[in-house]
Amino acid sequence: MSLSKSITYRQPAAGLVLIVVAALGLAGCSQEKAEVTEIIRPVKVVEIAKASDTRQLSYSGSVRARTEMNLGFRINGKITERLVDIGD
């Protein structure tokens, strides 16, 4: 007998839950959307153009490394490829 009582109580409860969910869904859909005013923000616009008075400077000198190391290798030859980058 307890099985039939639990079934009879579940049917009205499920129906009530279904009605509440449907009512909330319809209430949420029927509201008119609030009108959103678009905020216009001022901006600064600058056109970029090539300057007409560009100067070219040239200097004479020599380039050399800041530090030099004398290295000795066990095998003679030239390094053709470096498989690592600086800092690895």
N, CA, C and O atoms as a MOPAC input file, in Angstrom:
PM7 MOZYME 1SCF
protein

 N      0.80400 1    -1.20300 1     0.00000 1
 C      0.00000 1     0.00000 1     0.00000 1
 C      0.84600 1     1.26600 1     0.00000 1
 O      0.42100 1     2.29100 1    -0.53400 1
 N      2.01000 1     1.21300 1     0.57700 1
 C      2.84100 1     2.41000 1     0.63000 1
 C      3.35600 1     2.78800 1    -0.75300 1
 O      3.59700 1     3.96600 1    -1.01600 1
 N      3.53000 1     1.80700 1    -1.64700 1
 C      3.98300 1     2.09500 1    -3.00700 1
 C      2.94300 1     2.90000 1    -3.76400 1
 O      3.29200 1     3.83700 1    -4.48200 1
 N      1.67900 1     2.55500 1    -3.62000 1
 C      0.63400 1     3.28600 1    -4.33200 1
 C      0.47000 1     4.69000 1    -3.77000 1
 O      0.12900 1     5.61100 1    -4.51300 1
 N      0.70700 1     4.87700 1    -2.46700 1
 C      0.60000 1     6.21000 1    -1.87900 1
 C      1.70900 1     7.12500 1    -2.39900 1
 O      1.45700 1     8.29300 1    -2.69300 1
 N      2.94300 1     6.60200 1    -2.51500 1
 C      4.03600 1     7.44000 1    -2.98700 1
 C      3.85300 1     7.82200 1    -4.44600 1
 O      4.23400 1     8.91800 1    -4.85600 1
 N      3.26700 1     6.91400 1    -5.23800 1
 C      3.00900 1     7.23400 1    -6.64900 1
 C      1.94300 1     8.30700 1    -6.75800 1
 O      2.06300 1     9.20900 1    -7.58600 1
 N      0.90500 1     8.23000 1    -5.94100 1
 C     -0.16300 1     9.23000 1    -6.02300 1
 C      0.31900 1    10.59400 1    -5.55800 1
 O     -0.17300 1    11.61100 1    -6.04800 1
 N      1.27200 1    10.65000 1    -4.62400 1
 C      1.80900 1    11.93500 1    -4.18600 1
 C      2.79100 1    12.51400 1    -5.20100 1
 O      2.90400 1    13.73500 1    -5.30900 1
 N      3.48900 1    11.68600 1    -5.93200 1
 C      4.48600 1    12.17300 1    -6.89300 1
 C      3.83300 1    12.82400 1    -8.10700 1
 O      4.36400 1    13.80100 1    -8.63600 1
 N      2.70900 1    12.31000 1    -8.55300 1
 C      2.07700 1    12.84800 1    -9.75900 1
 C      1.62700 1    14.29600 1    -9.57900 1
 O      1.92900 1    15.12000 1   -10.44200 1
 N      0.92100 1    14.64900 1    -8.50500 1
 C      0.54200 1    16.05900 1    -8.35000 1
 C      1.75000 1    16.96400 1    -8.11100 1
 O      1.76800 1    18.10800 1    -8.56500 1
 N      2.75900 1    16.45600 1    -7.39700 1
 C      3.94600 1    17.27300 1    -7.14600 1
 C      4.69400 1    17.54900 1    -8.44500 1
 O      5.15900 1    18.66600 1    -8.66600 1
 N      4.81100 1    16.54400 1    -9.30200 1
 C      5.48500 1    16.73900 1   -10.58600 1
 C      4.70100 1    17.70300 1   -11.45900 1
 O      5.29000 1    18.52800 1   -12.15800 1
 N      3.39200 1    17.60900 1   -11.42800 1
 C      2.55700 1    18.52800 1   -12.19800 1
 C      2.69200 1    19.95100 1   -11.70300 1
 O      2.74400 1    20.89200 1   -12.49500 1
 N      2.74900 1    20.11100 1   -10.37600 1
 C      2.89100 1    21.43600 1    -9.79400 1
 C      4.24100 1    22.05600 1   -10.15500 1
 O      4.31300 1    23.24100 1   -10.48100 1
 N      5.30900 1    21.25900 1   -10.09800 1
 C      6.63600 1    21.74400 1   -10.47700 1
 C      6.64900 1    22.14600 1   -11.94500 1
 O      7.23000 1    23.17200 1   -12.29800 1
 N      6.02300 1    21.36000 1   -12.79600 1
 C      5.96600 1    21.66800 1   -14.23000 1
 C      5.21600 1    22.97000 1   -14.47900 1
 O      5.62400 1    23.76700 1   -15.32400 1
 N      4.13100 1    23.19200 1   -13.75900 1
 C      3.35100 1    24.42100 1   -13.93400 1
 C      4.15900 1    25.64000 1   -13.47400 1
 O      4.13300 1    26.68300 1   -14.12700 1
 N      4.87300 1    25.51000 1   -12.35300 1
 C      5.67200 1    26.63100 1   -11.84600 1
 C      6.80300 1    26.97300 1   -12.81000 1
 O      7.06100 1    28.14800 1   -13.07300 1
 N      7.47800 1    25.95000 1   -13.33900 1
 C      8.56700 1    26.19200 1   -14.28900 1
 C      8.03900 1    26.84500 1   -15.55800 1
 O      8.66600 1    27.76600 1   -16.08100 1
 N      6.90500 1    26.38700 1   -16.05800 1
 C      6.32200 1    26.97400 1   -17.26600 1
 C      5.91000 1    28.42100 1   -17.01800 1
 O      6.10600 1    29.27200 1   -17.88500 1
 N      5.34400 1    28.71200 1   -15.85400 1
 C      4.92300 1    30.07700 1   -15.54300 1
 C      6.12300 1    31.01100 1   -15.44600 1
 O      6.08100 1    32.13700 1   -15.94100 1
 N      7.18600 1    30.54700 1   -14.81200 1
 C      8.38900 1    31.38100 1   -14.72100 1
 C      9.01500 1    31.61000 1   -16.08900 1
 O      9.49900 1    32.70500 1   -16.37700 1
 N      9.00800 1    30.58700 1   -16.92900 1
 C      9.56300 1    30.73300 1   -18.27100 1
 C      8.77700 1    31.72300 1   -19.10500 1
 O      9.35900 1    32.54500 1   -19.81300 1
 N      7.45100 1    31.64800 1   -19.02400 1
 C      6.62600 1    32.58800 1   -19.78000 1
 C      6.72100 1    34.00200 1   -19.21600 1
 O      6.68300 1    34.97200 1   -19.97300 1
 N      6.84200 1    34.12700 1   -17.92000 1
 C      6.96300 1    35.45800 1   -17.31900 1
 C      8.28000 1    36.11300 1   -17.71900 1
 O      8.33800 1    37.32300 1   -17.93400 1
 N      9.32400 1    35.31700 1   -17.81700 1
 C     10.61800 1    35.87300 1   -18.21800 1
 C     10.64900 1    36.28000 1   -19.67300 1
 O     11.35900 1    37.21800 1   -20.03600 1
 N      9.89700 1    35.59800 1   -20.51000 1
 C      9.90300 1    35.89500 1   -21.94300 1
 C      8.98400 1    37.04500 1   -22.30200 1
 O      9.20200 1    37.71200 1   -23.31400 1
 N      7.95900 1    37.29500 1   -21.49600 1
 C      6.96700 1    38.28400 1   -21.89000 1
 C      7.35400 1    39.70700 1   -21.52100 1
 O      6.68700 1    40.64400 1   -21.96100 1
 N      8.39000 1    39.90700 1   -20.74200 1
 C      8.76600 1    41.26100 1   -20.35600 1
 C      9.39200 1    41.98800 1   -21.53600 1
 O     10.15100 1    41.41800 1   -22.32000 1
 N      9.04800 1    43.26400 1   -21.63300 1
 C      9.63900 1    44.06300 1   -22.70000 1
 C     11.08500 1    44.38000 1   -22.33900 1
 O     11.41700 1    44.57700 1   -21.17000 1
 N     11.92000 1    44.42400 1   -23.33500 1
 C     13.33100 1    44.71400 1   -23.09600 1
 C     13.49900 1    46.20500 1   -22.83600 1
 O     12.90800 1    47.04200 1   -23.51900 1
 N     14.30200 1    46.51500 1   -21.85300 1
 C     14.56900 1    47.91400 1   -21.53200 1
 C     15.42900 1    48.52500 1   -22.63100 1
 O     16.35300 1    47.89200 1   -23.14100 1
 N     15.11300 1    49.75100 1   -22.98000 1
 C     15.85500 1    50.42100 1   -24.04400 1
 C     17.20000 1    50.88900 1   -23.49800 1
 O     17.25900 1    51.59000 1   -22.48800 1
 N     18.25600 1    50.50500 1   -24.15800 1
 C     19.60300 1    50.84600 1   -23.72200 1
 C     20.06900 1    52.06100 1   -24.51200 1
 O     20.06700 1    52.05600 1   -25.74300 1
 N     20.46800 1    53.10100 1   -23.78600 1
 C     20.98400 1    54.27900 1   -24.48000 1
 C     22.47100 1    54.09100 1   -24.71700 1
 O     23.21100 1    53.69200 1   -23.81800 1
 N     22.88700 1    54.37200 1   -25.90000 1
 C     24.28800 1    54.19000 1   -26.27000 1
 C     25.08900 1    55.41700 1   -25.85000 1
 O     24.74100 1    56.54700 1   -26.19300 1
 N     26.15300 1    55.18300 1   -25.11100 1
 C     26.99300 1    56.28000 1   -24.63400 1
 C     28.01300 1    56.61800 1   -25.72000 1
 O     28.76500 1    55.75600 1   -26.17400 1
 N     28.02300 1    57.86700 1   -26.11900 1
 C     28.97200 1    58.32500 1   -27.13500 1
 C     30.15900 1    58.94500 1   -26.40900 1
 O     30.01800 1    59.93500 1   -25.69100 1
 N     31.30600 1    58.35800 1   -26.60300 1
 C     32.51800 1    58.82900 1   -25.94200 1
 C     33.35800 1    59.62900 1   -26.93500 1
 O     33.54900 1    59.19700 1   -28.07200 1
 N     33.86000 1    60.78500 1   -26.51600 1
 C     34.70400 1    61.57200 1   -27.42500 1
 C     36.07100 1    60.91500 1   -27.59400 1
 O     36.62200 1    60.33900 1   -26.65600 1
 N     36.59800 1    61.01400 1   -28.79500 1
 C     37.91300 1    60.45200 1   -29.08800 1
 C     38.76900 1    61.51200 1   -29.76900 1
 O     38.25500 1    62.46300 1   -30.35900 1
 N     40.08200 1    61.33300 1   -29.67800 1
 C     41.01600 1    62.20800 1   -30.38100 1
 C     41.53400 1    61.45800 1   -31.59100 1
 O     41.95500 1    60.30700 1   -31.47900 1
 N     41.50600 1    62.09700 1   -32.73700 1
 C     41.95200 1    61.47900 1   -33.97900 1
 C     43.11700 1    62.28600 1   -34.52300 1
 O     43.04400 1    63.51000 1   -34.62800 1
 N     44.19400 1    61.59000 1   -34.87000 1
 C     45.37300 1    62.24100 1   -35.42500 1
 C     45.78100 1    61.47100 1   -36.66700 1
 O     45.89500 1    60.24600 1   -36.63500 1
 N     45.99900 1    62.18500 1   -37.75600 1
 C     46.47900 1    61.54300 1   -38.97700 1
 C     47.99900 1    61.50600 1   -38.95000 1
 O     48.65600 1    62.49900 1   -38.63800 1
 N     48.53300 1    60.36000 1   -39.27900 1
 C     49.98300 1    60.19200 1   -39.29000 1
 C     50.47000 1    60.31900 1   -40.72600 1
 O     49.95400 1    59.66700 1   -41.63400 1
 N     51.46800 1    61.16500 1   -40.91200 1
 C     52.02700 1    61.37200 1   -42.24100 1
 C     53.54700 1    61.37900 1   -42.13400 1
 O     54.10800 1    61.62400 1   -41.06700 1
 N     54.18900 1    61.11000 1   -43.23800 1
 C     55.64600 1    61.10100 1   -43.26800 1
 C     56.15400 1    62.53600 1   -43.16800 1
 O     55.67700 1    63.43000 1   -43.86600 1
 N     57.12500 1    62.73500 1   -42.29200 1
 C     57.68100 1    64.07300 1   -42.11500 1
 C     58.52500 1    64.44300 1   -43.33000 1
 O     59.22900 1    63.60400 1   -43.89100 1
 N     58.44400 1    65.68700 1   -43.71900 1
 C     59.16600 1    66.11300 1   -44.92100 1
 C     60.62000 1    66.48000 1   -44.63100 1
 O     61.43500 1    66.52400 1   -45.55300 1
 N     60.95700 1    66.73900 1   -43.38400 1
 C     62.32300 1    67.17000 1   -43.08300 1
 C     63.11900 1    66.06200 1   -42.38400 1
 O     63.74100 1    66.29600 1   -41.34800 1
 N     63.09500 1    64.88500 1   -42.94700 1
 C     63.85200 1    63.78300 1   -42.34500 1
 C     65.33000 1    63.96800 1   -42.63200 1
 O     65.71700 1    64.34200 1   -43.73900 1
 N     66.15600 1    63.70100 1   -41.62300 1
 C     67.59500 1    63.84200 1   -41.77300 1
 C     68.23700 1    62.47200 1   -41.72300 1
 O     67.79900 1    61.59200 1   -40.98200 1
 N     69.26100 1    62.30200 1   -42.50400 1
 C     70.01900 1    61.06200 1   -42.48900 1
 C     71.38800 1    61.35700 1   -41.90700 1
 O     72.12300 1    62.20700 1   -42.41000 1
 N     71.72000 1    60.64700 1   -40.84100 1
 C     72.99400 1    60.86600 1   -40.17100 1
 C     73.89600 1    59.67600 1   -40.43700 1
 O     73.44600 1    58.53100 1   -40.41200 1
 N     75.15200 1    59.94300 1   -40.68900 1
 C     76.11300 1    58.85600 1   -40.88400 1
 C     77.34400 1    59.14300 1   -40.03700 1
 O     77.80400 1    60.28100 1   -39.94100 1
 N     77.86700 1    58.08500 1   -39.42700 1
 C     79.03200 1    58.20000 1   -38.56300 1
 C     80.06400 1    57.17800 1   -39.00100 1
 O     79.71800 1    56.12800 1   -39.54300 1
 N     81.30500 1    57.48000 1   -38.77100 1
 C     82.36000 1    56.52200 1   -39.07800 1
 C     82.84400 1    55.90500 1   -37.77800 1
 O     82.79300 1    56.54000 1   -36.72400 1
 N     83.31400 1    54.66500 1   -37.85400 1
 C     83.80900 1    54.00300 1   -36.66400 1
 C     84.01200 1    52.52600 1   -36.93900 1
 O     83.84400 1    52.06000 1   -38.06600 1
 N     84.37000 1    51.80800 1   -35.91100 1
 C     84.55100 1    50.36500 1   -36.04900 1
 C     83.70000 1    49.67100 1   -34.99100 1
 O     83.42700 1    50.21600 1   -33.92200 1
 N     83.29800 1    48.47400 1   -35.32000 1
 C     82.43900 1    47.69900 1   -34.43300 1
 C     83.23100 1    46.51800 1   -33.91300 1
 O     83.86300 1    45.80000 1   -34.68800 1
 N     83.20100 1    46.31000 1   -32.60000 1
 C     83.84200 1    45.13200 1   -32.02900 1
 C     83.03100 1    44.67900 1   -30.82100 1
 O     82.21900 1    45.43000 1   -30.27900 1
 N     83.26500 1    43.45500 1   -30.41700 1
 C     82.51900 1    42.87100 1   -29.31000 1
 C     82.90600 1    43.51600 1   -27.99300 1
 O     84.03100 1    43.98600 1   -27.82100 1
 N     81.97400 1    43.53300 1   -27.08100 1
 C     82.24200 1    44.08300 1   -25.76300 1
 C     83.21000 1    43.19000 1   -24.99300 1
 O     84.11700 1    43.68400 1   -24.32200 1
 N     83.01800 1    41.88600 1   -25.08800 1
 C     83.93100 1    40.93000 1   -24.44900 1
 C     84.37700 1    39.92200 1   -25.48300 1
 O     83.60400 1    39.52600 1   -26.35600 1
 N     85.61400 1    39.51100 1   -25.38500 1
 C     86.15400 1    38.50700 1   -26.29400 1
 C     86.66300 1    37.33600 1   -25.47900 1
 O     87.21000 1    37.51600 1   -24.39100 1
 N     86.48100 1    36.13300 1   -26.00600 1
 C     86.93300 1    34.92100 1   -25.32800 1
 C     87.80200 1    34.12500 1   -26.28700 1
 O     87.44600 1    33.94500 1   -27.45200 1
 N     88.91600 1    33.65800 1   -25.80900 1
 C     89.74000 1    32.74600 1   -26.58700 1
 C     89.29500 1    31.32900 1   -26.24800 1
 O     89.42000 1    30.88200 1   -25.10800 1
 N     88.78400 1    30.64300 1   -27.23400 1
 C     88.27900 1    29.29100 1   -27.02700 1
 C     89.16300 1    28.29400 1   -27.75600 1
 O     89.68200 1    28.57900 1   -28.83500 1
 N     89.32700 1    27.14600 1   -27.16900 1
 C     90.08200 1    26.08300 1   -27.81900 1
 C     89.19800 1    24.85800 1   -27.99100 1
 O     88.51700 1    24.44600 1   -27.05200 1
 N     89.20400 1    24.28000 1   -29.16700 1
 C     88.36200 1    23.11700 1   -29.44900 1
 C     89.23600 1    21.89900 1   -29.72000 1
 O     90.37700 1    22.02300 1   -30.16400 1
 N     88.69000 1    20.73400 1   -29.44800 1
 C     89.42400 1    19.48900 1   -29.67800 1
 C     89.42000 1    19.09600 1   -31.15200 1
 O     90.29400 1    18.35700 1   -31.60500 1
 N     88.44000 1    19.59000 1   -31.89400 1
 C     88.31400 1    19.21900 1   -33.30800 1
 C     88.46400 1    20.48400 1   -34.14200 1
 O     87.86500 1    21.51400 1   -33.83500 1
 N     89.27600 1    20.39800 1   -35.20800 1
 C     89.44100 1    21.53100 1   -36.11200 1
 C     88.23900 1    21.61600 1   -37.04600 1
 O     87.61700 1    20.60100 1   -37.35900 1
 N     87.92100 1    22.80500 1   -37.48300 1
 C     86.85500 1    22.98100 1   -38.46600 1
 C     86.06200 1    24.25300 1   -38.18800 1
 O     86.34400 1    24.99800 1   -37.25000 1
 N     85.06200 1    24.47400 1   -39.03400 1
 C     84.21200 1    25.65300 1   -38.91400 1
 C     82.85100 1    25.24100 1   -38.34700 1
 O     82.37600 1    24.13100 1   -38.58600 1
 N     82.24600 1    26.13900 1   -37.60700 1
 C     80.88400 1    25.90400 1   -37.11000 1
 C     79.92700 1    26.28400 1   -38.23200 1
 O     79.89000 1    27.43900 1   -38.65400 1
 N     79.16200 1    25.32800 1   -38.71100 1
 C     78.23300 1    25.59000 1   -39.80900 1
 C     76.81300 1    25.81700 1   -39.32100 1
 O     76.01200 1    26.43200 1   -40.02500 1
 N     76.48100 1    25.32500 1   -38.11200 1
 C     75.11500 1    25.46600 1   -37.63600 1
 C     75.11900 1    25.49500 1   -36.11100 1
 O     75.82900 1    24.72300 1   -35.46600 1
 N     74.32500 1    26.38800 1   -35.54700 1
 C     74.17400 1    26.45700 1   -34.09400 1
 C     72.75300 1    26.01900 1   -33.77100 1
 O     71.79600 1    26.66900 1   -34.19200 1
 N     72.60200 1    24.93300 1   -33.03500 1
 C     71.29300 1    24.33600 1   -32.79800 1
 C     70.59000 1    24.88200 1   -31.55600 1
 O     69.50700 1    24.41100 1   -31.20900 1
 N     71.17300 1    25.84400 1   -30.89700 1
 C     70.53500 1    26.46500 1   -29.73700 1
 C     70.55400 1    27.97300 1   -29.92100 1
 O     71.38000 1    28.51100 1   -30.65800 1
 N     69.64400 1    28.63900 1   -29.25200 1
 C     69.60400 1    30.09500 1   -29.28500 1
 C     70.28200 1    30.65000 1   -28.04300 1
 O     70.49900 1    29.93300 1   -27.06700 1
 N     70.60600 1    31.90600 1   -28.09000 1
 C     71.25400 1    32.55500 1   -26.95600 1
 C     70.28300 1    32.55600 1   -25.77900 1
 O     69.12500 1    32.94900 1   -25.92000 1
 N     70.75600 1    32.12100 1   -24.63700 1
 C     69.92300 1    32.09300 1   -23.44200 1
 C     69.27200 1    30.76000 1   -23.17000 1
 O     68.67500 1    30.58800 1   -22.10800 1
 N     69.35700 1    29.80600 1   -24.08200 1
 C     68.75900 1    28.47900 1   -23.85700 1
 C     69.60200 1    27.65500 1   -22.91900 1
 O     69.25400 1    26.51400 1   -22.61600 1

